[in-house]
Amino acid sequence: MQDDSSFTETVSELGTGMTIRERLDIEGKPLHVVIISLGSFFLLSFLVIIGIDIFVDSLMFWFSHVIAGLDVITSTLFTVAIRVLGAILLIMTLWIGFLGKPLYEKRPAEIVFIVLKLAIILLLLMAANIGIAIITAFAFFLWNPPQLADWDDQMMSLYRLTVVGIVGIILLLEIFLTESVIGADILPSIMTASLAGFLNASGLSWLILSASFIVFPLYIFLPRILMVIWSMRRGIENFWIEFVHHKLGLFGFFLIAFIILLALFAPWLAPEGSMYHWTYTTHDMSQWFLPPSWEHPLGTNHNGADILGRVIWGTQISLLVGLTASVVAVTIGTSVGLLSGYYGGLLDSILMRITDVFLCLPTLPLMLIFLMFFGTGLQNVIIVIAILGWTGTARMVRSEALSLRERPLTEAAHAIGASDSYILFRHILPNTLPLILANVIIGVVGAILGEAGISFLGFMPIHGQPSWGIVLYWASRKAALSNELWWWIGPPGIMIMLTAMGFAFVSHAADKVVNPRLRGRR
């Protein structure tokens, strides 16, 4: 593969007389381009590594504690052991690459990918049910069997719908024809049963932990992801070179950078144990509702807490919800749009009708109903914003996929026998990335505004770490507006406005960069 050979060549050059700038491919480039290029690589790599580690930590603890029934201490030790083994495997994989050997030749990569698929199926057998595991196994291994290579698209669609439909119908019947729904169990629980339940009943619960090897292929593929990020540097550099010519975009970029730095340095700007930390309260009534002063630049609230400190700490929650909900929503929308636009037919009709239903739903009331039933935790707020925010992306990605499906490049890939997954991920998805990027950026604005509205109505944990919406919630509860306590209302509102404005400016400039038809003459 081209990526593997370029990585191997880069590694082999480490022993030559090349300078560090030449090795990093930054020779002759302006300083600001170098900072953006290397900074984006390290930032994206850090986020990927941290994301995978958090995912593995949460998955393994849930799997060992909830599914396998281990106690908290044993589950924690098991989770730590899996993470350590994964880190060792990652180091070994990187070391093989540094020795100059190809990391992902065709055959080894296929074996690791098959192991990952088998691990996912085993995990679904343990944690979900047999029906979902069968459908997943069919999608992984029998979706395009070589024995049916001479079948046309209509026959293949009928084959897939038949298999998935039969298993799905049996699964639904077993779910609904039960004593809890109709008063009697009509069908035996086969598709709805899980392997974990059988093992627990047989006293073999320790075998459930065998599904934990799902994480090891992730660590093997992690260097591959880092290599892909490294190969993206040239595109990031070209994007930045065009982006710097848009003044509003630069203003928005530095505004967002300032707000992100504010969130990162919150523990030092408003340290724990000081009067500026969000947990600080006082019973001294003389410290309540103080106007701005040198000691409290934005005054205090009804508990004597410093409002500036609460606004600084609120930056973390607002950005976390905005970025996470936007990424999740765009991921869902991209998946739906790609599948709908590429495959078309019945699948397109079903997915688009589901999208239409979500488009017709009243967003804010549905968010509040969801949070009333499932709780007002931070993760639930992120989930509900993401679930209701993917439809626009799905529509736009579908339109782009419909156009790309008919282009000569896609038809040529079909002619040489390329699989659907190869065409989707190597031809169609890369061409929709500019559209996806724009949706991620503008989606942050909607998510932050949505979180602020939910928090203002009191559907967030009001006594935990505050967001900007929570600050406004308490200002409303204590009649800050009627009492003319402007220092309590203004700062969080201004921060919400500046954040939304910064992301909007960046989105507008990015749209001009990735779409040459919108670029003006310079």
N, C-alpha and C positions, 0 to 999 in steps of 0.2 A: 504494500500500500504506500501511497505517496507520503502520507503523514508519518508513517513509521520510518521510511527511509530518510526523510528530512530530519526527523528526530535523531536517528542513528548517526547521520552525518554531523549534526550539531554536536552530539556527544563526542564523536571521534576527533572533532576539531579542538577539544579542550587541551590536548597535549601539544598542539602546534603553537607557533609564535604569534598567533592572533591576539590583538588587544581585547580588553574586556568590552569596549564599545563595539568592536567588530563582531564579537561573539553574540552580543545582545542585539545586533542589528540596529544600532542607534547612531552609527557614525554619520556625521554631517547633518543630523536632524536638529531642528530648533529645540531649545530646552523645554518649552511648554509641551511640545509634541512628545518628547521623551517621558516627561512626567505623566502625561495622560496615558501613554502606551503601557509603560511598566506598571504604573499605579493601577490601571484597570485590570491588568493581568493578575497582580497580587490580590487585589480586592475581590475579583470574581473567584479566584482560586480559594481564597480564604472563606468566602461565603459557601462555596461548594463543599469544602471539607467540613466546615462547621455544620452545614445542613445535613450532610450524610451522617455525621457523628450524632447529632440530635435525633435524627430519624432512627438510627440503630439503637440508641439508648432508650428511646420511648418504646420502640417496637419490642425489644428484648425484655424490658421490664414488664410491659403489659402481657406479653406472651408467657413469660415464666410465672408471673404472679396471678393473673386472671385465668389464663387457659390451663396452665399446668398445675396451678394451685399451690405453688411454693410460698413460703412466708416472705415477708418484706426483706429481711436481712439476706436470706438465701438468694432471692431474686436480684437484689442489688449486687451481691458478689458474682452471680452468674452473668449479669449484664456487664460488669466491669471486666470479667474474664473474656467475654466475647469481643469487647472493644479493644482490649489489649492484643488478642490474637489477630483481629482485623488490622490493627496498626502494624504489627509485625509483618503480616502478609503484604501490606502496602509498601513497607520499607524494602522487603525482598523484591517486589515487583519493580520498584524504582531502581534498585541496585542492578537487576538484570538489564535494565535499559541503559544505565551508566556504563555497563561493561561493553556496550556497543552491539548487543544482540537485539534482533527485532522483537518487540514486545508483543505485537498482535498480528502474527502471521495468520493466514487464512484458517488453517486447521486448528491451532490452539484457541483462536478467538471463537470459532464455532463451538468447540468443546465447552469453553467457559460459559458461552451464551446458553447452551443447552442445559448446563448445570443450574444456571440462574432460573431458567424456565421451570425446571423440575422442582427447584426449591420453592418457587412461588406457588406451584400447584400443591405441594406438600403442606405449605403454610395455610392455604385455603382449606385443605382437607381437615387440618387440625383446628383452625380458628373459625371457619365459616361453616360450610356444609358440602356434602358430596356433589350436589347439583351445580353449584357455582364452580367447583373444582373441575367437573367434567366439561362445562362450557369453556372454561379457561384453557384446559388441555386441548380441546378441539380447536380453539382459535390459535394456539401456539403451534400445533403439530399437524393438524389435518385440515386447515383452512384452504391451502392450495396443494393438495397431495400430487406428487408427480404422476401417479397412476391415472389421474383425471386431466392431464395436460391438454388433451385433445378436445375437451368439452368447451362449448362456447360460454359467453358471459351469462346468458339466461339459464343454462343448465347449472352452472356453478352457483348462481344466486339461489336457485331452487334447492340445490343440495345443502347449502349452508342454512337456509331458512328452515328446512325440514329437520335437520339435526338439532339446531338451537331451539326451534319451536317445540319439538317433542319433549326435550329435557326441561325447557322453561315451563311448559304447561303442566307437566307432572309436578314440578317444584311448586308452582302456584297452587295446584290442587291440594298438595300435602300441607301447604301453609294455611289455606282457608277451610278445608274440610276437616277441622279439628274440633275437639270438645269445647274449647274456649270460644269458638266462633259459632258453630251450629249445634253444639250440645252432644256430639258424638264423634269419635275418631273413625272415619270411613276408610282411609287408606293407611297402610303402614308407613312409618317415617323412615324412608330410605334416602331420598334426595335431600331432605332437610336434616338428616343426621350428620354428625361430625365424627371424625376419627378420634378426636380428643375425648369425647364422651365415652366411647367404647373403651379406650385405654384407661381412663379414670375408673370406670366400673370394673375393669379387669385387674386393677392394682398395678398397672404398668404405666403410670403417669410419667415416669422418667423418660419413656420413649417419645413423649410429646416434644421434648427439647431437641430432638433430632432435626426438626424443621428450622432450627436457628441457623443452620449453615447457609440460609438465604443471604446472609450479610457478607459472606466471604467473596462471592463473585463481585459484589459492589466495590470492595476494596481493590480487587484486581483490575476492574474497569476504571477506577478513579484516576490513575495516571493517564489513561486514554482521554478522559474528560479534560484533564489539565493540558494535554497536548492540543486538543481542539481549541481551548481557550487561548493558548499561545499562538496558534495559527490565525486567530481572529484579530491579532494586534494590528496587522496591516489595514484591515477594514476599519478598525477603531481610529487609527491614525488618519486615514483619508476622511472619515466622518468628522473628526475634530478639526482638520484643516479647513473644511467647508463651514463647520459650525461657528468658528471664531469670527466669521464675517457678518454674523447676525447679532447685532448689539443687544436686542431684547432677549435673545436666547442666552447670551453670555450673562446678562443681568440675572435672568432666572436661574442659570446654573450656579452662580456664586451665591445667590440668595438661598438656594436649596443646600449648597455646601455649608453655609453658615449655620443653617438650622440643624443639619446633621451633626456638625461639630458641637453645637449646643447640647444635643442629645447625648453624644458620646462623652462629653466632659461634665455632664450633670453631677456625677459623684464628687467632683472636685470644685465645681462652682457652687453647689449647695450640698456640702458634705453631711453625712449622717452624724447625728449628735449635736448639730448646730441649730440655731434658730431658723436657718434657711432651708432645712430639710423638710420634705413634705409630711413627715410624721410629727413635727413639732406642734405642740399646743400649749396653752398656758391658761391657768385659772385667774390670772390677774386681769380684771376687767378693764384696767387702764390701758392694756395692750390690745384691746379689741377695736376693730374698725378704725385703725390709725390711718391718717392720710400719708401720702408719700413723704419720705424724709431721707436723710443720708443713711440712717440705719436700715430703713425699709424703703428702698427706692420706689416700690409700687404699693406701699401701704400694707396693711394686714387685714385679715378676714374676721369672721365672728369667733374664731378660736384663738386669735392672736397669731395665726400662722402667716409667714411672709408670703405674699402673693407672687413676688418675683420667683422665689424658690419653687412654688407650685407650678408656675408657668414653665420654668426650665425643665422640671421633672415630667411635666405633661407632654413635652416634646417627644419623649421616648414612646409613650403609649400611642400618641396620635400617628407618628411615623410608622410604628410597628404595625398598627392596624391598617393604615393606608397602603403600605408597600406589600404586606402579606396578602391582604384581601384582593388587591389588584392583580398580583401574580397568580393567585389561585383562580380568580375569575377568568383571567385571560387564558390560562392553561385549559380550563374547561371549555371556554368558547372556541379556542383554537382546535381542540380535539373534535368537538362537534362539527365545526365548520369544515375541517379537512375531510372527515369521513363523509359528511353530507355532500360536499361539492365534488369529491373525487368519485365516489361510488354511485351517487345518484339513485334513481329508481325508488323502490319502496323504502329503503333506508333513509334517503333524502326526505321523502314525504313525512315519515315518522318523526325524524329529528327536527324538521322545520315546524311541524305542528306542535311539538313540545316547546320549541322556542317561542312560537306565537302565544302559547298559553302563558309562559313566563312573562312575555312582554305585556300581556293584558292584566297581570296581577298588580294590585296597588302596593307599591314597594314598602312604604313606611308602615302602614298598618300590619302588613304581613311580617315585617321584621319584629314588630312589637309582640305580635301573637306568638311567633317562634320563640322569642326570648322569655315570654311568660310561661311557656310549657317546658322549655329545656334549660332555663336558668340564664342568669345575666353575666356569666363568666366571659372573660376576654376572648377565649377561643370560640365561644358561641357567637359572639358579635362578628368575628372574622368570618366564620362559616356562613352566617346568614347574609352578610354583605356580598360574599363571593357567590353564593347560590343565586342571588337575585341580580348579579351584575355582569353575567357572562353573555347575555343574549346579543348585545350589540356587536361584540367581537365575533360571535358565531356567524352572524349575518354577513359581516364584511369579509371574513376569511372564506366563507362558502362562495361568495361571488368571485373572489380571486382564484380559488381552487377550480371553479367551473371554467374560468378563462384559461388557466394554465393547463388543464387536462386536455384541451383541444390543440395545444401548440405542437409544432413539429418535434421539439425536443422530447416531449412526453411520448408521442407516438413512436419515435425512433427507439426510445427505451423499451417500450412494449414489444417492438419488432425484434429486438435482440434477446428477448426473454427475461427482462428485468421483472422482479416481483413487485407487487403493489406496495409493500412496505419500503422497498428500495426507492421506488419512484416518489412516494410520499415524503420520505425523510431526506432524500438527496436532491430532488428536483423541485417539488412543490413547496415544501416547508421553507427552504432557504429563500425562495422568492417572495414568501409572505412575511418574512421577518421584519422588514421595515414597517409594515402595517401593524404587526404584533407589537413592536416596540412603541409605536405611537399610542396604541391602545393601553399598554402598561402604564405609560407616563400619565396619560389623561385619566386613567382609571384610578390612580392614586388620589387625584382631586376628589372624585366622587366618593371614594371610600373614606377619606378624612372628613368630608362634609357629612356623610352618612353616620359615621361614628360620633361626630359632634352633636348631630340631632338626636341620636339614640341616648347619648350621655346626658344631654340637656333635659330629656324627659325622664331621667332617672333609671334607665334600663341598663346601666353599667354598675359594677361594684363601686358604690359611692364613698365607701370608707377605705378603699385601697389606694394604691398609687394613682394620682389624678391624671386625667387627660385634660385637654383644653375644654372639652365639653363638660366635664365634671366641675371644673372651676366655674363655668357659667351656670351650671345647675345650682351650686350653692349660692351664687350671687342672686339667682332668681328666688331661691327659697328664703333668703334673708332680705328680700326687697331692696337690693342694692340700687336698682334703677329709680325707684320712688324716693329713696334716701339720698340720691345724687352721689353715690359712691362710684364715680366714674373709673377710678383706678382698679376697681374689681372687675368691671365689665369690659373695659377697653382692651387691655393687654391680651387676654386669650382670644378675643375676637380679631384683633389685629394680626396675631400669629396665624390664625386659621386663614385669614385673607391673604397674608404674604405667602404662606405655603402654597395655597391654591394658585395664586398668581405666578409664583416661580415655576411650578410644574406646567402651568398653561403656557407660559412663555417658552419653556424648553420644548414642549410638545409642538408648538407652532414652528419653531426654528428647525426642529428635527424633521418635521414634515416637509419643509422646504429642502432640506439636505437630501433626504432619501428620494424625493420626487423631483427630478430635474425640470419638469414642466412648470413647477412653482418657483424655481430660482429666478431671481432678478439679475440683471446685468451688473457687473462690477467694473 
